[in-house]
């Protein structure tokens, strides 16, 4: 049963007419804007219509804040850079070393030339400005790093402290893109398989975390993880992956839509992932 209200039929008709008029005006505006090319492109970035919200994990994995979408792309959530960044957060700073600027990050550089083994992976990130209709951001720098096939981080983990592989920096091109050649990361205990990255205003400033303007993580797609971890060299990942989910991961549990890339490829041919990274530049 609906509650009665005191306004009467005349008030209801007047309200209905006003609502229909507003809708007609809105449709007319949309038609005009579309014809003039004024509407932003749909589908740029990780998704979300203007006005929707995404959760943003801050530099501690237990705290979240809310960030709203701008235009037709969204600001990617900020995530912790974790305990193994080698970005100057601690005494280790691989960003200061000659050789860190490179596209193929599978081998160490400097005193070691050891190459990390694993299923080949190509990572393409497209940096866009959420404050400017998702315009490509050229001339920025992106630093990525991740664990090896055994779940170990170069420079930190026992047995690979003398290595600096699976780390690299590149400047975004005229399309706002960087592409790295690497391997599919393992799943170690307590974390969903992921890749870390930091964004810097330029290659010249990508020398210390003090200049960083964004840090986040890429959540590896589940189906590909299951396939890769069934191959030789990833045996430890099978058990670890069975004990974690996006919902229980301490970084991605608040939502990973904007951090999950598209993926193509196979174990034999290698995989390729692509992600649009929105920042408020």
Secondary structure in CASP SS format (residue, H / E / C, confidence):
PFRMAT SS
TARGET T0000
AUTHOR 0000-0000-0000
METHOD secondary structure of the structure
MODEL  1
X C 1.00
X C 1.00
X C 1.00
X C 1.00
X C 1.00
X C 1.00
X C 1.00
X H 1.00
X H 1.00
X H 1.00
X H 1.00
X H 1.00
X H 1.00
X H 1.00
X H 1.00
X H 1.00
X H 1.00
X H 1.00
X H 1.00
X H 1.00
X H 1.00
X H 1.00
X H 1.00
X H 1.00
X H 1.00
X H 1.00
X H 1.00
X H 1.00
X H 1.00
X H 1.00
X H 1.00
X H 1.00
X H 1.00
X H 1.00
X H 1.00
X H 1.00
X C 1.00
X C 1.00
X C 1.00
X C 1.00
X C 1.00
X C 1.00
X C 1.00
X C 1.00
X C 1.00
X C 1.00
X C 1.00
X C 1.00
X C 1.00
X C 1.00
X C 1.00
X C 1.00
X E 1.00
X E 1.00
X E 1.00
X E 1.00
X E 1.00
X C 1.00
X C 1.00
X C 1.00
X C 1.00
X C 1.00
X C 1.00
X E 1.00
X E 1.00
X E 1.00
X E 1.00
X E 1.00
X C 1.00
X E 1.00
X C 1.00
X C 1.00
X E 1.00
X C 1.00
X C 1.00
X C 1.00
X C 1.00
X C 1.00
X C 1.00
X C 1.00
X C 1.00
X C 1.00
X C 1.00
X C 1.00
X C 1.00
X C 1.00
X E 1.00
X C 1.00
X C 1.00
X C 1.00
X C 1.00
X C 1.00
X E 1.00
X H 1.00
X H 1.00
X H 1.00
X C 1.00
X C 1.00
X C 1.00
X C 1.00
X E 1.00
X C 1.00
X C 1.00
X E 1.00
X C 1.00
X C 1.00
X E 1.00
X C 1.00
X C 1.00
X C 1.00
X C 1.00
X C 1.00
X C 1.00
X C 1.00
X E 1.00
X C 1.00
X C 1.00
X C 1.00
X C 1.00
X E 1.00
X E 1.00
X E 1.00
X E 1.00
X E 1.00
X E 1.00
X E 1.00
X E 1.00
X E 1.00
X E 1.00
X C 1.00
X C 1.00
X C 1.00
X C 1.00
X C 1.00
X E 1.00
X E 1.00
X C 1.00
X C 1.00
X C 1.00
X C 1.00
X E 1.00
X E 1.00
X E 1.00
X E 1.00
X E 1.00
X C 1.00
X C 1.00
X C 1.00
X C 1.00
X C 1.00
X C 1.00
X C 1.00
X C 1.00
X C 1.00
X C 1.00
X C 1.00
X C 1.00
X C 1.00
X C 1.00
X C 1.00
X C 1.00
X C 1.00
X C 1.00
X C 1.00
X C 1.00
X C 1.00
X E 1.00
X E 1.00
X E 1.00
X E 1.00
X E 1.00
X C 1.00
X C 1.00
X C 1.00
X C 1.00
X C 1.00
X E 1.00
X E 1.00
X E 1.00
X E 1.00
X E 1.00
X E 1.00
X E 1.00
X C 1.00
X C 1.00
X C 1.00
X C 1.00
X C 1.00
X C 1.00
X C 1.00
X C 1.00
X C 1.00
X C 1.00
X E 1.00
X E 1.00
X E 1.00
X E 1.00
X E 1.00
X E 1.00
X E 1.00
X C 1.00
X C 1.00
X C 1.00
X C 1.00
X C 1.00
X C 1.00
X C 1.00
X C 1.00
X H 1.00
X H 1.00
X H 1.00
X E 1.00
X E 1.00
X E 1.00
X E 1.00
X E 1.00
X E 1.00
X E 1.00
X E 1.00
X C 1.00
X C 1.00
X H 1.00
X H 1.00
X H 1.00
X H 1.00
X H 1.00
X H 1.00
X H 1.00
X H 1.00
X C 1.00
X C 1.00
X C 1.00
X C 1.00
X C 1.00
X H 1.00
X H 1.00
X H 1.00
X H 1.00
X H 1.00
X H 1.00
X H 1.00
X H 1.00
X C 1.00
X C 1.00
X C 1.00
X C 1.00
X C 1.00
X C 1.00
X C 1.00
X C 1.00
X C 1.00
X H 1.00
X H 1.00
X H 1.00
X C 1.00
X C 1.00
X H 1.00
X H 1.00
X H 1.00
X E 1.00
X C 1.00
X E 1.00
X E 1.00
X E 1.00
X E 1.00
X E 1.00
X C 1.00
X C 1.00
X C 1.00
X E 1.00
X E 1.00
X E 1.00
X E 1.00
X E 1.00
X E 1.00
X E 1.00
X E 1.00
X E 1.00
X E 1.00
X C 1.00
X C 1.00
END
